[in-house]
Amino acid sequence: MLKYAGANQPLIQQEIKALLAPYEFIIFRAGRWSVQVFIDWFFPLGLDKANNEQLNAALTTLALMQRCKFDQQLLSQLHDLVGSPNDNSANRTSTLSAKAETRSEGQLSDFQIALIEKMRLLIKEELHHFEQVFSIMHQFNIHYQNLTAGSYAKGLISQVRHYEPQALADKLIVGAYIEARSCERFAMLAPLLPEAIGQFYISLLRSEARHYQDYLSLANMIIDEQELQQRVNNIGQQEAQLISQQDKVFRFHSGIPVS
């Protein structure tokens, strides 16, 4: 959602890109992590032509890889390559800077300011969840791999109108449904899992509950209460169909698995 609010705010877009860069490397290069892949990702023109932004992104990624307990030999090789990450460099791109927000505030509407702030906090929380899940996978010796997406989100997005601001309102409602359905799934799964993981799922449930409420409150800032309720009902009909129909791809938000 941030890309819509910050489309004409290049400074904000630049910092969002820096925030996501380490996670994109881990996700999009899953199973292929190596020194050369690291260099190609962060220093496409070579180490001798690296700028401060690229070095900061590499150091932030290295700090994340340490927290996620990547292979020690690989970490040592990357340390030799770019040096040891320190708190200042590792945290430099961890949030949208106050400076960027101050510069842009005068040019943004109340809705855009609220959208950016709520999405900034949501991004931080979701990326923290990613780290927690990655750590749990490491404990259970589960290797990370990319999975194809199910049809759930795509099916909801098909209900989005094609004109603004209604399109953005619909996307926020779709986001709310995804988060709310996550709550239901976490609540159903938690009692069936080992206690530690079940408690972790309960903590995720609480977070998702806040998120779906944030999405709806943002949508209500750009459409009135009556239209909001109508769109929640309309999109809800599609959502109900998606989770109750048979689904060939088994995912967290999929429908009834085809046996």
RAKA-V476795 format. One record per pair of residues at least 4 apart in sequence whose ideal C-beta (glycine too) atoms are under 8 Angstrom apart, sorted by the first residue. I is the first residue (numbers start at 1). J is the second residue. D is the distance in whole Angstrom. If there is no record, write none. Layout:
# RAKA-V476795
I_J_D ; I_J_D
This chain:
# RAKA-V476795
1_5_7 ; 1_115_6 ; 1_119_5 ; 1_168_8 ; 1_171_7 ; 1_172_7 ; 1_175_7 ; 1_218_8 ; 2_6_5 ; 2_12_8 ; 2_16_6 ; 2_115_7 ; 2_116_6 ; 2_119_5 ; 2_120_8 ; 2_123_8 ; 3_7_6 ; 3_13_7 ; 3_16_8 ; 4_115_8 ; 4_168_6 ; 5_9_8 ; 5_108_7 ; 5_112_4 ; 5_115_5 ; 5_116_5 ; 5_119_8 ; 6_12_4 ; 6_13_5 ; 6_16_7 ; 6_104_8 ; 6_112_8 ; 6_116_7 ; 7_13_8 ; 8_107_8 ; 9_13_6 ; 9_104_5 ; 9_107_7 ; 9_108_8 ; 10_14_6 ; 11_15_7 ; 11_100_5 ; 11_103_6 ; 11_104_7 ; 12_16_6 ; 12_96_6 ; 12_100_6 ; 12_101_8 ; 12_104_6 ; 12_116_7 ; 13_17_6 ; 14_18_7 ; 15_19_6 ; 15_93_7 ; 15_96_5 ; 15_97_6 ; 15_100_5 ; 16_20_6 ; 16_96_7 ; 16_123_8 ; 17_21_6 ; 18_53_7 ; 18_56_7 ; 18_57_6 ; 18_60_8 ; 18_93_4 ; 19_93_6 ; 19_94_7 ; 19_95_7 ; 19_96_7 ; 19_123_7 ; 19_127_8 ; 20_24_5 ; 20_123_8 ; 20_127_8 ; 21_25_7 ; 21_42_8 ; 21_57_5 ; 21_60_7 ; 21_61_7 ; 21_93_8 ; 22_26_7 ; 22_57_7 ; 22_60_5 ; 22_61_4 ; 22_64_5 ; 23_27_6 ; 23_64_7 ; 23_127_6 ; 23_130_6 ; 24_28_5 ; 25_29_6 ; 25_38_8 ; 25_41_5 ; 25_42_7 ; 25_61_5 ; 26_30_7 ; 26_33_8 ; 26_61_8 ; 26_64_7 ; 26_65_7 ; 26_68_7 ; 26_134_8 ; 26_144_8 ; 27_146_7 ; 28_146_8 ; 29_33_6 ; 29_37_5 ; 29_41_7 ; 30_144_5 ; 30_145_6 ; 30_146_5 ; 31_143_7 ; 31_144_7 ; 31_145_6 ; 32_37_5 ; 33_37_6 ; 33_38_7 ; 33_70_7 ; 33_71_8 ; 33_74_6 ; 34_38_7 ; 34_74_7 ; 35_39_6 ; 35_74_7 ; 35_77_5 ; 35_78_7 ; 35_81_6 ; 36_40_6 ; 37_41_6 ; 38_42_6 ; 38_58_7 ; 38_61_8 ; 38_78_6 ; 38_81_7 ; 39_43_5 ; 39_46_8 ; 39_47_7 ; 39_81_7 ; 40_44_6 ; 42_50_8 ; 42_54_5 ; 42_57_6 ; 42_58_4 ; 42_61_7 ; 43_47_5 ; 43_49_8 ; 43_50_5 ; 43_54_6 ; 43_58_7 ; 45_49_4 ; 45_50_8 ; 46_50_7 ; 47_81_8 ; 50_54_5 ; 50_55_6 ; 50_58_8 ; 51_55_7 ; 52_56_6 ; 53_57_6 ; 54_58_6 ; 55_59_6 ; 55_82_7 ; 55_89_8 ; 56_60_6 ; 56_89_6 ; 56_92_5 ; 56_93_6 ; 57_61_6 ; 57_93_7 ; 58_62_6 ; 58_82_5 ; 59_63_7 ; 59_82_6 ; 59_83_7 ; 59_85_4 ; 59_86_8 ; 59_89_4 ; 59_90_6 ; 60_64_7 ; 60_85_7 ; 60_89_7 ; 60_90_5 ; 60_91_8 ; 60_92_7 ; 60_93_6 ; 60_94_7 ; 61_65_6 ; 62_66_7 ; 62_75_7 ; 62_78_5 ; 62_79_7 ; 62_82_7 ; 62_84_8 ; 62_85_5 ; 63_67_7 ; 63_85_4 ; 63_90_4 ; 64_68_6 ; 64_131_7 ; 65_70_4 ; 65_74_8 ; 65_75_6 ; 65_78_7 ; 66_70_7 ; 66_75_6 ; 66_85_7 ; 67_131_6 ; 67_135_7 ; 68_131_6 ; 68_134_5 ; 68_135_6 ; 68_138_7 ; 69_135_7 ; 69_138_5 ; 70_74_6 ; 70_75_6 ; 71_75_7 ; 72_76_6 ; 73_77_7 ; 74_78_6 ; 75_79_6 ; 76_80_7 ; 77_81_6 ; 78_82_6 ; 79_83_7 ; 79_84_6 ; 85_89_6 ; 85_90_4 ; 86_90_7 ; 87_91_6 ; 88_92_6 ; 90_94_8 ; 94_124_7 ; 95_120_7 ; 95_124_6 ; 96_100_6 ; 96_101_6 ; 96_116_7 ; 96_120_5 ; 97_101_7 ; 98_102_6 ; 99_103_6 ; 100_104_6 ; 101_105_6 ; 101_116_7 ; 101_117_8 ; 104_108_6 ; 105_113_6 ; 108_112_4 ; 108_113_5 ; 108_116_7 ; 109_113_7 ; 110_114_6 ; 110_221_7 ; 111_115_6 ; 111_218_7 ; 111_221_5 ; 111_222_6 ; 112_116_6 ; 113_117_6 ; 114_118_6 ; 114_218_6 ; 114_221_7 ; 115_119_6 ; 115_218_6 ; 116_120_6 ; 117_121_7 ; 118_122_6 ; 118_214_5 ; 118_218_6 ; 119_123_6 ; 120_124_7 ; 121_125_6 ; 122_126_6 ; 122_211_6 ; 122_214_7 ; 123_127_6 ; 124_128_6 ; 125_129_7 ; 125_207_6 ; 125_211_8 ; 126_130_7 ; 127_131_7 ; 128_132_7 ; 129_133_6 ; 129_204_6 ; 129_207_7 ; 130_134_6 ; 131_135_6 ; 132_136_7 ; 132_200_7 ; 133_137_6 ; 134_138_7 ; 134_144_7 ; 135_139_7 ; 136_140_7 ; 136_197_7 ; 136_200_7 ; 137_142_4 ; 137_143_8 ; 137_144_6 ; 138_142_8 ; 147_251_7 ; 148_249_7 ; 149_153_7 ; 149_154_7 ; 149_251_7 ; 150_247_7 ; 150_249_5 ; 150_250_8 ; 150_251_4 ; 150_253_6 ; 150_254_5 ; 151_155_5 ; 151_242_7 ; 151_247_7 ; 151_249_7 ; 151_254_8 ; 152_156_7 ; 152_178_8 ; 152_181_8 ; 152_242_5 ; 152_243_7 ; 152_251_7 ; 152_253_4 ; 152_254_6 ; 152_255_8 ; 153_157_6 ; 153_174_7 ; 153_178_6 ; 153_253_7 ; 154_158_7 ; 155_159_8 ; 155_238_6 ; 155_241_8 ; 155_242_5 ; 156_160_8 ; 156_174_4 ; 156_177_6 ; 156_178_7 ; 156_235_7 ; 156_238_6 ; 156_239_6 ; 156_242_7 ; 157_171_8 ; 157_174_6 ; 158_238_7 ; 159_170_7 ; 159_174_7 ; 159_234_7 ; 159_235_5 ; 159_238_5 ; 160_167_6 ; 160_170_4 ; 160_171_6 ; 160_174_7 ; 161_166_4 ; 161_167_5 ; 161_170_5 ; 162_167_6 ; 163_167_6 ; 164_168_6 ; 165_169_6 ; 165_222_4 ; 165_223_7 ; 166_170_6 ; 166_223_7 ; 167_171_7 ; 168_172_6 ; 168_222_7 ; 169_173_7 ; 169_219_5 ; 169_222_5 ; 169_223_5 ; 169_227_8 ; 169_228_7 ; 169_231_7 ; 170_174_6 ; 170_231_6 ; 170_235_7 ; 171_175_6 ; 172_176_7 ; 172_215_5 ; 172_216_7 ; 172_218_5 ; 172_219_4 ; 173_177_7 ; 173_215_7 ; 173_216_7 ; 173_219_6 ; 173_228_8 ; 173_231_6 ; 173_232_6 ; 173_235_5 ; 174_178_7 ; 174_235_6 ; 175_179_6 ; 175_211_8 ; 175_212_8 ; 175_215_4 ; 176_180_6 ; 176_211_8 ; 176_212_4 ; 176_213_8 ; 176_215_4 ; 176_216_5 ; 176_219_7 ; 176_232_8 ; 177_181_6 ; 177_212_8 ; 177_235_6 ; 177_236_7 ; 177_239_5 ; 178_182_7 ; 178_212_8 ; 178_253_7 ; 179_183_7 ; 179_208_5 ; 179_209_8 ; 179_211_4 ; 179_212_4 ; 179_215_7 ; 180_184_7 ; 180_208_7 ; 180_209_8 ; 180_212_4 ; 181_185_6 ; 181_239_7 ; 181_243_7 ; 181_253_6 ; 182_186_6 ; 182_204_7 ; 182_205_8 ; 182_208_4 ; 182_252_7 ; 182_253_7 ; 183_187_6 ; 183_205_5 ; 183_208_5 ; 183_209_5 ; 183_212_7 ; 184_188_6 ; 185_189_6 ; 185_252_6 ; 185_253_7 ; 186_190_6 ; 186_201_5 ; 186_202_7 ; 186_204_5 ; 186_205_4 ; 186_208_7 ; 187_205_6 ; 188_192_8 ; 189_193_6 ; 189_198_8 ; 189_201_6 ; 190_198_4 ; 190_199_8 ; 190_201_4 ; 190_202_5 ; 190_205_7 ; 191_198_6 ; 192_198_8 ; 193_197_4 ; 193_198_4 ; 193_201_7 ; 194_198_7 ; 195_199_6 ; 196_200_7 ; 197_201_6 ; 198_202_7 ; 199_203_7 ; 200_204_7 ; 201_205_6 ; 202_206_7 ; 203_207_7 ; 204_208_6 ; 205_209_6 ; 206_210_7 ; 207_211_6 ; 208_212_6 ; 209_213_7 ; 210_214_6 ; 211_215_7 ; 212_216_7 ; 213_217_6 ; 214_218_6 ; 215_219_6 ; 216_220_6 ; 216_228_7 ; 216_232_8 ; 217_221_7 ; 218_222_8 ; 219_223_6 ; 219_228_6 ; 219_231_8 ; 220_224_8 ; 220_225_7 ; 220_228_5 ; 223_227_4 ; 223_228_5 ; 223_231_7 ; 224_228_7 ; 225_229_6 ; 226_230_6 ; 227_231_6 ; 228_232_6 ; 229_233_6 ; 230_234_6 ; 231_235_6 ; 232_236_6 ; 233_237_7 ; 234_238_8 ; 235_239_6 ; 236_240_6 ; 237_241_7 ; 238_242_6 ; 239_243_7 ; 240_244_6 ; 241_245_6 ; 242_255_6 ; 243_253_7 ; 243_254_8 ; 243_255_5 ; 244_255_6 ; 244_256_7 ; 245_255_5 ; 245_256_7 ; 246_255_6 ; 246_256_5 ; 246_257_8 ; 246_258_5 ; 247_251_8 ; 247_254_4 ; 247_255_4 ; 247_256_6 ; 247_257_6 ; 247_258_7 ; 248_258_5 ; 249_254_6 ; 250_254_5 ; 250_257_5
